[in-house]
Amino acid sequence: AAPTGSGKTGVMELALLRLLTKHFPHMIQSPAYRPGSSLEGSGSKEQELNLHYPPQSNALLGANGAVKTLYVAPLRALVQEKVRDWRLRFGRVLGLRCAELTGDLDPSVPDLERADILCATPEKFDALARHLAVRGRPGILGSIALVLVD
């Protein structure tokens, strides 16, 4: 366990961004950029990677729940803090959807399927996993590619 203020959250956020670039390279690379093309190595990284925004928007195209990140924290207050923070950071900027799974909120299965980031307490995630397994809808669990435990 690392001490408070040691940068655990920053590392988690970098892992989330790495996951997105690994599974959705089209979200950050221009159609003209291809590894090995004449652009590679010819200029700075800023010139090589051009961020593409949808028309009339300041957000990149979201992953729409195809690959999920699960954040688990022991306290409801920590989960709620991350949801607020990540909705601002990743929701507004990248268009990612963040769902909260605590005793206070119980999102619907379609909302969970569309979510890119699931933030939960251990008890609530356990209940969700059991509920989905009984209902025969474990697809949400199968799309989790990154687990962040705080």
C-alpha positions in Angstrom: 0.0 0.0 0.0 1.4 3.4 -1.0 0.9 6.4 1.2 -1.6 9.2 0.5 -0.3 11.7 -2.0 2.1 9.3 -3.7 0.4 9.5 -7.1 -1.6 6.3 -7.2 -4.6 8.0 -8.8 -2.3 9.5 -11.5 -0.9 6.1 -12.3 -4.5 4.7 -12.5 -5.5 7.5 -14.9 -2.5 6.9 -17.1 -3.4 3.2 -17.2 -6.9 4.1 -18.3 -5.6 6.3 -21.1 -3.2 3.6 -22.2 -6.1 1.2 -22.4 -7.9 3.6 -24.7 -5.0 4.1 -27.0 -4.4 0.4 -27.1 -8.0 -0.6 -28.0 -9.1 2.6 -29.8 -6.1 4.1 -31.6 -8.5 5.8 -34.0 -9.6 8.0 -31.1 -6.3 9.8 -31.0 -4.6 9.3 -34.4 -5.5 11.1 -37.6 -6.4 9.0 -40.6 -3.3 10.3 -42.3 -1.1 9.0 -39.5 0.0 5.4 -39.8 3.0 3.8 -38.0 5.8 3.4 -40.5 4.4 6.2 -42.8 6.5 9.1 -44.1 5.1 11.2 -41.2 6.7 9.0 -38.6 9.9 10.4 -37.3 9.7 13.5 -39.6 8.6 15.9 -36.9 7.5 16.3 -33.3 5.0 14.0 -31.6 2.5 16.8 -31.7 2.8 16.9 -35.5 2.6 13.1 -35.8 -0.5 12.6 -33.7 -3.4 14.9 -34.5 -6.3 14.8 -32.2 -9.6 14.5 -34.0 -12.8 16.0 -32.6 -16.3 15.3 -33.8 -17.9 18.2 -35.6 -19.3 20.9 -33.2 -17.8 19.2 -30.2 -14.9 19.4 -27.8 -14.9 15.7 -27.1 -13.2 12.8 -28.7 -15.4 9.9 -29.7 -16.1 7.7 -26.7 -15.7 4.0 -26.6 -19.4 3.5 -25.8 -18.8 0.8 -23.3 -16.9 -1.6 -25.7 -14.0 -1.8 -23.3 -14.6 -1.0 -19.6 -12.5 0.1 -16.7 -13.5 -0.9 -13.2 -12.5 1.3 -10.3 -13.1 -0.2 -6.8 -12.8 1.9 -3.7 -13.6 0.8 -0.1 -15.7 3.9 0.7 -18.8 5.3 -1.0 -17.4 8.8 -0.6 -14.2 7.9 -2.6 -16.3 6.3 -5.4 -18.5 9.4 -5.6 -15.4 11.7 -5.7 -13.9 9.8 -8.5 -17.1 9.7 -10.5 -17.4 13.5 -10.2 -13.8 14.0 -11.1 -13.7 11.6 -14.0 -17.0 12.8 -15.5 -15.3 16.2 -15.8 -11.9 14.9 -16.9 -12.9 12.0 -19.2 -16.6 12.7 -19.8 -16.3 16.3 -21.1 -12.9 15.9 -22.8 -13.0 12.3 -24.2 -16.7 11.6 -24.2 -16.4 8.6 -21.9 -19.3 7.6 -19.7 -18.8 7.0 -16.0 -21.3 5.0 -13.9 -21.5 5.0 -10.1 -22.3 1.7 -8.3 -22.8 2.5 -4.6 -25.6 2.0 -2.2 -27.0 5.3 -3.2 -27.3 4.6 -6.9 -28.5 1.6 -8.9 -28.0 2.2 -12.6 -29.9 0.1 -15.1 -28.2 -2.7 -17.1 -28.3 -0.7 -20.4 -26.7 2.3 -18.6 -23.9 -0.1 -17.3 -23.5 -1.6 -20.8 -23.0 1.9 -22.3 -20.6 3.0 -19.5 -16.8 3.1 -20.2 -15.8 3.5 -16.5 -17.6 1.7 -13.7 -16.8 3.1 -10.2 -18.0 0.8 -7.4 -17.6 -0.2 -3.8 -16.6 -3.9 -3.4 -19.9 -4.9 -2.0 -21.9 -3.3 -4.7 -19.8 -4.7 -7.5 -20.1 -8.2 -5.9 -23.9 -7.8 -5.8 -23.9 -6.7 -9.5 -21.7 -9.6 -10.6 -23.9 -12.1 -8.9 -27.1 -10.5 -10.2 -25.7 -10.5 -13.8 -24.6 -14.1 -13.5 -28.0 -15.2 -12.3 -29.8 -13.2 -15.1 -27.4 -14.7 -17.7 -26.0 -11.3 -18.7 -22.3 -11.5 -17.8 -21.3 -9.5 -20.9 -20.7 -6.4 -18.9 -18.1 -8.3 -16.8 -16.5 -9.7 -19.9 -15.9 -6.3 -21.3 -13.8 -5.2 -18.3 -10.3 -4.8 -19.5 -8.7 -2.8 -16.6 -9.3 -3.0 -12.9 -8.2 -0.2 -10.6 -8.3 -0.9 -6.9 -7.8 2.0 -4.6 
